Amino acid sequence: ICRRCFRGLFKSIKGPSITHSVLFGICGGLVYYGSYYFYRFLKITYFDTQHVSNESRRRYMEKQMLFYNDFGYDLSMKYIGNLCKYYDPVALRLPFQPLDDKYRL
């Protein structure tokens, strides 16, 4: 029974048939994509220099972002400091009432 099954399977694969074409296409695709991914692996591992420049740009952008965040924080602190310079707690009290403690610095 097994010989008969294998003989029928090999007979359908051996000659020009639909099964032969499908299997040949699958194997050809696997070989093509396998070689393509192997080529990409070799190229990225040994010959890729563009990632070095991209990483340099990313580091520069990160430093620039940190600088501007710090600069914005300094500007906001100066703004708050200028507001504190003009802070007048007496202006916050109700007329003819003592100043509430929550308004004292």
PyMOL commands that set and color helices and strands:
alter all, ss='L'
color gray80, all
select helices_A, chain A and resi 2-14+18-47+50-85+89-92+101-103
alter helices_A, ss='H'
color red, helices_A
deselect
rebuild
show_as cartoon
